[in-house]
Amino acid sequence: MTWLAWRQHRRQLLFGLIGLALLAAVLVPTGLPVHRAFGDSGLARCLDAMSPIADYRLSDPATGLPDCHEPAERFSAEHDGSGYLAVGLLLIFLPLLVGLFFGAPLVAREVEHGTHRLVWTQGITRRRWVMTKVGVVGAGALAIATGYAVLVTWWLYPTLVANAGRFEYLAFDLQGFAPVGYTLFAVALGVFAGTVWRKVLSAMAITLFGFVGVRLAVALARPHFLPPLERRYPVMSETFPNPMLSEWILDRNAYDSAGRVIAPGGDIHCELSQCTDHSLGDYNVHLYQPADRFWPFQSIETGLFVALAIGLVALAVHRVRRRIS
């Protein structure tokens, strides 16, 4: 049965590997100069030195605090971060494409053409049939998704770190473990859809809309994976929160000493000697997720999509055993 599943789906897996090789052929040559410049410019060392610093000094270089703004601005000017991210956004659809062309036809094509009945007459149980097919295709999708995730994470890392944007929407979705979870979910959703809507095009349509809907719902819930932290700091101060830490600022406002909002959706900071429009009692409030939660958030989101994938596969197996004839 494993050999048969491989014979049936080897073309899909081969196309997937060819696509991954083509992606590597584009990302590696374009990414190497960026990584080289990231190191040669001193920005990588500067950000490493700055990473444990919670407060950034507005002036007084004698303190020894590194100033990464200038090398970050030069790096971003030479290597347009928006251009790299725009290309990266095209890659965000790859997990969905794997689900559409690997998962949706897995059962739907067999049922639509009636070829599943021939296999079942050869002493192959329904459960073994569907589990073997899902195992072969799922293993191939996992390998392709892992390679894709490693490549894109490596490729985008310098530009995202230079712009303190690893937590940004869509950028977060392209990095780390998350693309692997998205891909497994897309494949499982396609398989399940094929057991309910037993035509390939119908299964692909349901996979498309279901995948986009769940992705949007999880993205909206992402800020609440862990309770956000609150930070208050005075408007008139020699220091302000380190802007290069890639923190995820969920909300920010500035208040006067009476608690009235004076800068909705923004913050204010100025040095004591230069701050003439504000009083000592004015303060800023940030509601944020700290930078060190990036990987925990990646793990939570990936785990959620993997759990959904396991549940969908279990439902698909049940439907094959009980509902498909």
C-alpha positions in Angstrom: 0.0 0.0 0.0 2.9 2.4 0.8 4.4 1.7 -2.7 1.0 2.3 -4.3 0.6 5.6 -2.4 4.1 6.7 -3.5 3.3 5.8 -7.1 0.1 7.8 -7.0 1.5 10.9 -5.5 5.2 11.0 -6.5 4.5 13.5 -9.2 3.1 16.0 -6.6 6.0 15.4 -4.3 8.5 15.8 -7.1 6.9 19.1 -8.2 7.0 20.2 -4.6 10.7 19.5 -4.3 11.4 21.2 -7.7 9.6 24.2 -6.4 11.6 24.2 -3.2 14.8 23.9 -5.2 13.8 26.9 -7.4 12.9 28.9 -4.3 16.4 28.1 -2.9 17.9 29.2 -6.2 16.3 32.6 -5.8 16.7 33.1 -2.0 20.2 31.9 -1.4 22.0 34.1 -4.0 19.9 37.2 -2.9 20.2 36.5 0.8 24.0 35.9 1.0 24.9 39.6 0.2 22.4 40.9 2.7 23.7 38.6 5.5 27.2 39.7 4.6 26.3 43.3 4.7 24.5 42.8 8.0 27.7 41.5 9.6 30.2 43.8 7.8 28.2 47.0 8.7 28.5 46.2 12.4 24.7 46.2 12.8 24.6 42.5 13.9 27.2 43.2 16.7 25.4 46.4 17.7 22.1 44.7 18.0 23.6 41.9 20.0 25.1 44.4 22.4 21.9 46.3 22.7 19.5 43.4 23.1 19.7 43.3 27.0 19.3 47.1 27.3 15.7 48.0 28.3 16.1 51.8 28.3 17.8 53.8 25.5 19.5 57.1 26.2 18.5 60.1 24.2 22.0 61.6 24.4 25.2 61.4 26.4 27.3 58.9 24.4 29.7 58.7 27.3 27.3 56.1 28.9 28.6 53.5 26.5 25.2 52.4 25.3 25.4 51.4 21.6 23.5 53.5 19.1 22.2 51.2 16.4 19.9 53.6 14.7 22.5 55.0 12.3 23.8 51.6 11.0 20.2 50.3 10.9 19.1 53.2 8.8 22.1 52.8 6.4 21.4 49.1 6.2 17.7 49.6 5.5 18.5 52.2 2.8 20.9 49.9 1.0 18.7 46.8 1.3 15.1 48.0 1.0 13.3 46.1 3.7 9.9 46.8 2.2 11.0 45.3 -1.1 12.2 42.1 0.6 9.0 41.9 2.7 6.8 42.4 -0.5 8.5 39.4 -2.1 8.2 37.5 1.1 4.4 38.2 1.1 4.1 36.3 -2.1 5.6 33.3 -0.3 2.9 33.4 2.4 0.5 31.5 0.0 2.8 28.5 -0.4 1.3 26.5 2.6 -2.1 27.1 1.0 -0.9 25.8 -2.4 0.4 22.7 -0.8 -3.0 22.1 0.9 -4.8 22.7 -2.4 -2.7 20.4 -4.6 -1.6 17.8 -2.0 -4.5 17.5 0.4 -7.7 18.3 -1.5 -7.3 15.7 -4.2 -6.0 12.9 -1.8 -9.4 11.4 -1.2 -11.7 13.5 -3.4 -10.1 12.4 -6.7 -10.3 8.7 -5.7 -13.9 9.0 -4.7 -14.8 11.1 -7.7 -13.4 8.5 -10.0 -14.5 5.5 -7.9 -10.9 4.0 -7.9 -11.0 3.6 -4.1 -13.3 0.6 -4.4 -10.7 -1.3 -6.4 -8.2 -1.0 -3.6 -10.7 -2.0 -0.9 -11.4 -5.2 -2.7 -7.6 -6.2 -2.5 -7.7 -6.8 1.3 -6.7 -3.2 2.2 -8.8 -1.8 5.0 -10.3 1.6 4.7 -8.3 2.8 7.6 -5.0 1.6 6.3 -5.8 3.0 2.9 -6.4 6.6 4.1 -3.7 6.5 6.8 -1.1 5.3 4.3 -2.0 8.0 1.8 -2.1 10.7 4.4 1.3 9.5 5.8 3.1 9.5 2.5 1.7 12.9 1.4 2.0 14.4 4.9 5.6 13.4 5.2 6.4 15.0 1.8 4.5 18.1 2.8 6.4 18.3 6.1 9.7 18.0 4.4 8.9 20.7 1.9 7.4 23.0 4.5 10.4 22.6 6.8 12.8 23.5 3.9 10.6 26.5 3.0 10.5 27.7 6.6 14.2 27.5 7.1 15.0 29.3 3.8 12.5 32.1 4.3 13.4 32.7 7.9 17.1 32.9 7.1 16.4 35.2 4.1 14.2 37.7 5.9 16.1 37.8 9.3 18.5 40.7 8.6 15.8 43.1 7.2 13.2 42.3 9.9 15.7 42.6 12.8 17.1 45.9 11.3 13.6 47.3 11.3 12.5 45.7 14.6 9.7 44.0 12.8 9.8 40.3 13.6 6.4 40.5 15.4 4.6 42.4 12.7 1.6 40.8 11.0 2.5 38.8 7.9 6.2 39.0 8.8 5.5 36.7 11.8 3.7 34.3 9.5 6.7 33.8 7.3 9.2 32.9 9.9 10.1 30.1 12.3 7.9 27.1 13.0 4.6 28.7 11.9 4.8 27.9 8.2 5.2 24.2 9.0 2.0 24.3 11.1 0.1 26.2 8.4 1.2 23.6 5.8 0.2 20.6 7.8 -3.2 22.2 8.6 -3.8 23.1 5.0 -3.1 19.5 3.9 -5.3 18.0 6.6 -8.1 20.5 5.8 -7.9 19.5 2.1 -8.1 15.8 3.0 -11.1 16.3 5.3 -12.8 18.5 2.7 -12.4 15.7 0.2 -14.3 13.3 2.4 -17.2 15.7 2.7 -17.4 17.4 -0.7 -16.3 14.5 -2.9 -15.2 16.4 -6.0 -11.7 17.8 -6.3 -12.8 21.3 -7.3 -15.3 21.5 -4.4 -12.7 20.2 -1.9 -10.1 22.8 -3.2 -12.6 25.6 -2.8 -13.5 24.6 0.8 -9.8 24.3 1.6 -9.2 27.8 0.2 -11.9 29.5 2.2 -11.4 27.4 5.3 -7.7 28.0 5.4 -8.0 31.8 4.9 -10.8 32.0 7.6 -8.9 30.1 10.2 -5.7 32.0 9.5 -7.4 35.3 10.0 -9.2 34.2 13.2 -5.9 33.0 14.7 -4.1 36.2 13.6 -6.7 38.2 15.4 -6.3 36.1 18.5 -2.5 36.2 18.5 -2.1 39.3 20.7 -3.9 37.4 23.4 -1.8 34.2 23.4 -0.1 35.5 26.5 -1.2 38.4 28.8 0.4 41.6 27.5 2.6 43.7 29.7 2.1 47.4 30.6 5.0 49.9 30.7 4.8 53.4 32.0 7.6 56.0 31.6 7.7 59.8 31.9 7.5 62.1 28.9 10.3 64.2 30.3 13.2 61.9 30.7 16.8 61.3 29.5 15.9 57.7 28.5 13.1 56.0 26.7 12.3 52.3 25.9 14.8 50.7 23.6 13.2 50.9 20.1 15.4 48.2 18.5 14.2 45.3 20.6 11.4 44.1 18.2 8.8 44.4 20.9 5.2 44.1 19.7 3.4 47.4 20.8 -0.3 46.6 20.9 -1.4 50.0 22.2 0.3 53.2 23.1 -0.9 56.6 24.5 0.5 59.6 26.2 -1.3 61.1 29.3 -1.0 64.3 31.3 -0.7 64.3 35.0 -4.5 64.3 35.4 -4.8 61.1 33.4 -6.2 62.7 30.2 -5.0 61.4 26.9 -2.8 64.0 25.1 -1.4 61.7 22.3 -3.8 58.9 21.4 -2.1 56.1 19.6 1.3 57.6 20.1 3.9 58.5 22.7 6.0 61.5 23.5 9.5 61.8 24.8 11.9 64.7 25.2 14.9 65.6 27.2 14.4 67.6 30.4 16.3 70.6 29.1 14.3 70.8 25.9 10.8 69.8 27.0 8.8 73.1 27.2 5.3 71.9 26.4 4.9 69.2 29.0 5.0 68.9 32.8 6.9 66.4 34.9 3.7 64.5 35.6 3.1 63.6 31.9 3.7 60.0 31.1 3.4 57.3 28.3 1.7 53.9 28.6 2.6 51.0 26.4 0.7 47.7 26.2 3.1 45.3 24.6 4.4 41.8 24.1 8.2 41.7 24.9 10.7 40.6 22.2 11.6 37.5 24.1 8.1 36.1 23.5 8.7 35.7 19.8 9.6 32.0 19.9 6.9 31.1 22.6 4.3 32.8 20.3 5.7 30.8 17.3 5.4 27.6 19.4 1.8 28.4 20.5 0.6 29.2 17.0 2.4 26.2 15.4 1.0 23.9 18.1 -2.5 25.2 17.5 -2.4 24.5 13.8 -0.8 21.1 14.3 -3.5 20.2 16.8 -6.2 21.3 14.2 -4.4 19.2 11.6 -4.5 16.1 13.8 -8.2 16.6 14.6 -9.0 17.0 10.9 -7.1 13.9 9.9 -9.0 11.9 12.6 -12.3 13.2 11.3 -11.3 12.3 7.7 -10.4 8.8 8.8 -13.7 8.4 10.5 -15.6 9.6 7.5 -13.7 7.2 5.2 -14.5 4.3 7.5 -18.1 5.2 8.1 -19.5 7.5 5.4 -17.8 6.7 2.1 -18.9 3.7 0.1 
